[in-house]
Amino acid sequence: MIPLRIDGRSVDARPGEPLLRAARRAGIAVPALCDHELLRPYGACRLCVVEVVAAAAPGRSPRTRVVTACDFPAREGLEVRTATATVLALRRQIVRLHLARAPEAPALRTLAEELGAEPLEPPEPPDGCILCGLCVRVCAEAVGAHALGFAARGKDREVGTPFGRPSAACVGCGACDWICPTGILRHQATASAEFRRLPGEDRLCRYARLGVVPGALCALSYDCRRCDVEAAMRARFGPEHPAIGSFRQRLAAAGGGTP
């Protein structure tokens, strides 16, 4: 472990550990909507901006930088400031920009209220997606399906399946819907509709497709709310989605930590 200072407090961190993880472990709140402890940092939402002051070389003044805490590595001697006037002003503006895309997202509305950020008038009808990439990453890293991805660039950038069609790689687990911070995804319903069209012998339970239960056919036409397997998965993994819970167990069994 290495020492650094966050908001005047001495904090121990692992070398190279994202500052966001170190701060949260120390009980220092830093907002972030694109971060999950088991997924690789992505730095998309920019809400976790902080100021860092690195130790200066002899004869030079310390240099202050604004960085995203989720993907900035901890180094010995860093001083981190999470709530300066500059940081809070940036977060207010970032929240306003996100609200223009997802004005009904509860997490964003709460942040806007805490920061005193008034929403911007959206230039076009908002689609509710802030391009945080959590759905893409959970599908690739935790589920291993790679059924979602980004398409286009700039203002036209969006998340979706290849060519906008139902993906044959999708297992219908619903991890993408569960992890979405704005709550606008409905990929599980789309996948279930596709699975219902399959012959009966191909209608595998989504948790069998995910690999967390033995192969079993779905007898309820993918109405998972009435299923004993669904209840067992929720009892096993608690509030965590089974795809995330299973991924966590695999990492622990392999002796690996978080990214």
N, C-alpha and C positions, 0 to 999 in steps of 0.2 A: 504494500500500500504506500501511497505517496501523499504528502500533505499539500493542501491548497486552501485558499480562503474564499468562502462564498458569503456575500453580504456581511463581511466582518467576522464570520465564524470560521474556526478551523475545522476542516472536513478532510477525512481520509478517502482516497479514491484509488482504484486500480489503475496502473499506467495504461493510458490509451482508452480508458472507459469514457463513454460519452458524458459530458458535464450534466446533462439532464438526469441521467441515472444516479449520479453521485449526489446531486442536489435533492432529488426526491428521497433517496435513502436517508438523507440527513433531515428530512421533514421540511424542506424548503420548496414551496409550491412554485412550479413553473408550468404555464399552460402549454399544451401541445395536442393537436388533433390527428396528426399523421403518425404518431409514435405508438408502438406496442413493444413491451419489453422482450418478446421472443422473436421479433422480426428485425431485419436489418434496418438501421436508420436511413431515412430517405430525405428529410429536410424539405418537405413540400409545403406544409402549411405556414411555416415561418413564424408561428406564434411563440415559439420558445426562444426568441431572440434575447440575448444577454450581452452585457459588456464584459470583455476580458482585458485585463492589464497584465502583460507579460513582463517578467523581470528584464530590465534594460542592461545592455552592455555598459562597462565602465565609461563614464563621460557622456553617456546618452540619457535622454529622458525616457521614462516608460511610455510604451505605445498602447493606446486604448483602441480596441476594435469591437465592432458589433458582429456577433456570430450567432448561428443557430446552435443551441445547446445540445440538441439531439444527436448531432454528428461531429461536434468539436471535441477532440480527445483531451482528456485530463493530462496535465503536465505539472510536474513539481514546481511550486513557486507561483502558480497562476493566482491572480485575484479576480474573482468573478462578481459582477454586480447584476442582480436580477430585476431590480425595480427602480432604476434611475429615471429621471424625467425623459431622457432620450428613449430608453427602452419602452416605457409606458406609452409614449406618443407613437412609436412605431407599431406597438401591438394594437392600439386603437385603430390606426389606419388599416392594418392587416385585417382586423375583425370586420371593419366596414366593407372591405373588398370581398371578403368571404360571404358576408350577409347579402351582398348584391347577387350572389349565385345561389345562396341557400337561405332565404329570409325566414323560413319556418323551422330551421334546425334548432332544437332546444339547447344544445350545447353552445351554439354560437350566440343565441339570444342571451343566455346566462352570462357568457363572457362579455358581451357588449354592455350589459347592465353593470357588471362589476367594474369595467373600464370606463364607463361613461361614453361609449362610442355610438354615435347616431348612424343608422344605415344609409348607404348611398342609394340613389335611385338606379335600379338596374338598367343598363342600356338596351336590354332585350329580355324577353320572358326568361326567368331563371329556371334552370333544370334541377337545382338542388345538389349538384355535384361540385365539390371544391377541389377535385383532382388530387386528393391526399395520397392515393395509391395504396391504401390499406387493403382494399379488396383484391387488387392485383397481387400484392405481396403475400397475403395469407393464402391465396389459392396456389401460388407457386411454391412458397417456402414451407407452409404448415401442411397443406393438403397434398401438394406435389402434382396437381392436375394441370396447371398452366392454362386454364380455360379462359382467363381474362387477360386483357392487355390494353395498352394505350394506342389510340389511332389519331392521326393528323397532328398538327402542330399549332402553336400560338392560340388564338382565340377559338380555333376549331378543335382543339385537343379534347378528347373524350375517352371514357372507359367503355369497353364493350367486348363482345366476342368476335372472333375472326369473321369479317365480311358482314357483321351484324346478324348472323344466323346462330341458332342454338349450337353450342359447342359439343362435339362428340366426347371431348375430354372431361366435361363437367360431370361430377358425381352427385350433384344435387344436395350437397351437405348443408348448404346455407351459411357457411362460415363468412362468405362475403357480405351477405345481408346483415349478419350479426355484428360484424366489426365496423360497418359503415357509420361514421360519426354523425352524418346528417339524416340517416334513416330512410334514404330514398331508393335503395336497391330492392329488387324483387326477383332476383335471379333464381331463387329456390322454387318459386311458383312456376316460372317458365320451364325449369328443368323437370319438375314433377309433371307438368302437362305433356312434355315430350316423352317421359317414361311411361305414361299411361297408354301411349300409342303402341308400345312395344308388345310383342307376344308375351303371354303369361309367364313362360319359362325364363324370359329375360328381365322380368320386373324385379331386379334385385333391390333389397332394402338399401337405402342411401348410406346407412352405417356399415353395411357389408361392402359397398363400393368404396367407402372411406377406409376400410380395413380395420375397424375397431370391434366388429362382431363377426362371428363365423358367417359364411355365405348363407343367406336366407332370402326367400322371396317375400315381396310385400303383399299382404293379404287385404290391405285396407285402401288400395288405390292411392297411396301416398298421402292419406289424411293422417299425418304423423301425430296430430294432437290426441288421437284416440289409441295410439299404439303403446304397448307395454315396453317395446324396445326403446322408444323415445323416453318414456318415464325412467327406464333403467339408466339410460345415458345421462339424463339430467341428475339422477341420484348419484351417479358415479363421478361426474365432473363438476357438479354444483353450478354456480352461475356462469362458469366458463363454457364456451362452446366446445363440444366434444372434439372437433378438429384441433382446436388450440390445446385442450387438455391432453389429448393423445400426443401431440407434438411435444408438449412440455415433458411428458413421461419418456418419450424417445430420446430427447436431449439428455435428460437425467440419467437414463440407462447407458447412454454412450459416454457419459462423463463430461458432456459439454455444458457450457453455461449459456447465457444469453448473448446475442450478437454484440 
